[in-house]
Amino acid sequence: MRTSGLAVKNEKMKKYDLIVVGAGIVGTFHAFHAAKMGKKVLLLEKDNRPVGSTIQNFGQVVPSGLDAYWQKFGIRSLKFFDELQAMSDFTLVKNGSVYIASDEEELNLINEVSELHNHAGYSQEILSKTATKVLFPDINSDYIKGSIIYPEEYSVNSSEFIYKLIDYCEEKLGVEYKNHRAVINIEDQNGEVVVKTADGEVFLAEKAIICSGYVFNLLFPEIYRNSGLIVSKLQMMKTEPLKQFNLKANILTGLTIRRYESFEECPSFANLQTPDHLLALKKWGIHILFKQLPDGSIIVGDSHEYAGVCEVENLGLGVSDYINDLMKNEAELILNIPRKSYTQTWAGYYAQHPDGIFEHKISENIEIRTGIGGKGMTTSAGYTEAKINELFR
Ligand SMILES: Cc1cc2nc3c(=O)[nH]c(=O)nc-3n(C[C@H](O)[C@H](O)[C@H](O)COP(=O)(O)OP(=O)(O)OC[C@H]3O[C@@H](n4cnc5c(N)ncnc54)[C@H](O)[C@@H]3O)c2cc1C
């Protein structure tokens, strides 16, 4: 426990059951579940509105890609997404996900993963080349060897979802949300958590959870330095609206089959060979995903570069044309997107940890939970439900 002598002067100060630091998807879903339990919750965000990983991402809700442990949280999250979208438009679309195999090895893997998921009771269907082409006529025939489709999965518009969720938490669940509040100190003082912001405000709570994404320098930097956390930089691209395409699902492709954890659990994964033409792509952690937005535009990604907690700045803010060209070349083998239709590109960042997430107790009542990696949109709703149940059981 750190003590910096934060004095709490006003004994009549309001006391919350829970203060959550960081209003990305991990923090906001902690607040959501605690408030649903009837707890008094304060959600503090340093920026005017959250602009971290949660708004930079693809917005594919794909439990199908996760290992068995995280898949359970992903599947549980689908239930919350069903409920939210039934109440109001949270931009969630249950359009399913399809993984398209482009060679025999990938075909093997989708058959093996189908067996694993049958066993786990997760609904999916193997489609032949012909059936895949019928459902997804825009995908180039030469690329398709077969596919596996997961009908229950969602696509979400990440540039809007979190703001709608925060509004819902405030208006319907009674969460107090305060932006422009960079938290710079948290201490346990005689069993009471004291939270201080950069502009000198002090808040009290029974418990606090820190969900600060890839921000490591405002709170407990010494803990992050030795945490094993790293940051991944991903390059993303978006086209202008392309009404000639009708992608009726999250589209994941051969390189994704070669990358996602669910396929790693398959027997033949250990013997997977990388064909020569994929080596350059693998070097930059590229796999090709497509998601079509309601206006017809298509998001295409992504690549992965990595840096340790103390070297995040080395990843830079810029976007490499070379990496984008590698992605466009591979994407062209799958979908005939005209080169000139790419109108936007950006880099997104997320924190990740070898254990799947970094969970660290600072004291009896203060915990860090960050570094959920590339699965936060898929798993946070289910994961945080379990953690809030543990916290207040
Ligand atoms: C390009 C890209 C594509 C992705 N695609 C997918 C996908 O398709 N599916 C999927 O499941 N996941 C995807 N992800 C991963 C997903 O976006 C992340 O796992 C998730 O958003 C992490 O959420 P978070 O709440 O931990 O972090 P963040 O969203 O970064 O939120 C952390 C928040 O904490 C605030 N904060 C930090 N420190 C303080 C402080 N001291 N005081 C107050 N506030 C503070 C920050 O301002 C920020 O708003 C993708 C990520 C990227 C970058």
The ligand as a Gaussian input file, in Angstrom:
#p B3LYP/6-31G(d) Opt

LIG

0 1
 C       -7.267000      -1.703000     -33.881000
 C       -7.937000      -2.550000     -32.845000
 C       -8.832000      -3.535000     -33.233000
 C       -9.471000      -4.314000     -32.267000
 N      -10.479000      -5.153000     -32.656000
 C      -11.186000      -5.825000     -31.706000
 C      -12.275000      -6.650000     -32.095000
 O      -12.664000      -6.713000     -33.256000
 N      -12.900000      -7.382000     -31.134000
 C      -12.519000      -7.319000     -29.808000
 O      -13.090000      -8.026000     -28.979000
 N      -11.528000      -6.483000     -29.415000
 C      -10.837000      -5.737000     -30.311000
 N       -9.835000      -4.913000     -29.938000
 C       -9.460000      -4.865000     -28.503000
 C      -10.355000      -3.935000     -27.686000
 O      -10.521000      -2.712000     -28.333000
 C       -9.706000      -3.738000     -26.308000
 O       -9.509000      -5.015000     -25.708000
 C      -10.552000      -2.932000     -25.347000
 O      -11.052000      -1.787000     -25.959000
 C       -9.729000      -2.551000     -24.101000
 O      -10.545000      -1.757000     -23.293000
 P       -9.997000      -1.028000     -21.995000
 O      -11.180000      -0.498000     -21.280000
 O       -9.069000      -1.952000     -21.268000
 O       -9.039000       0.132000     -22.524000
 P       -9.359000       1.578000     -23.125000
 O      -10.465000       1.536000     -24.101000
 O       -8.050000       2.115000     -23.624000
 O       -9.880000       2.407000     -21.888000
 C       -9.056000       2.856000     -20.827000
 C       -9.603000       4.188000     -20.365000
 O       -8.988000       4.555000     -19.138000
 C       -8.789000       5.952000     -19.142000
 N       -7.737000       6.231000     -18.134000
 C       -6.484000       5.758000     -18.125000
 N       -5.824000       6.185000     -17.030000
 C       -6.687000       6.960000     -16.346000
 C       -6.592000       7.682000     -15.114000
 N       -5.489000       7.668000     -14.376000
 N       -7.670000       8.407000     -14.696000
 C       -8.825000       8.393000     -15.408000
 N       -8.968000       7.719000     -16.587000
 C       -7.911000       6.998000     -17.035000
 C       -8.366000       6.227000     -20.572000
 O       -8.512000       7.598000     -20.899000
 C       -9.304000       5.304000     -21.341000
 O      -10.506000       5.956000     -21.701000
 C       -9.166000      -4.127000     -30.876000
 C       -8.261000      -3.127000     -30.493000
 C       -7.661000      -2.341000     -31.458000
 C       -6.718000      -1.249000     -31.002000

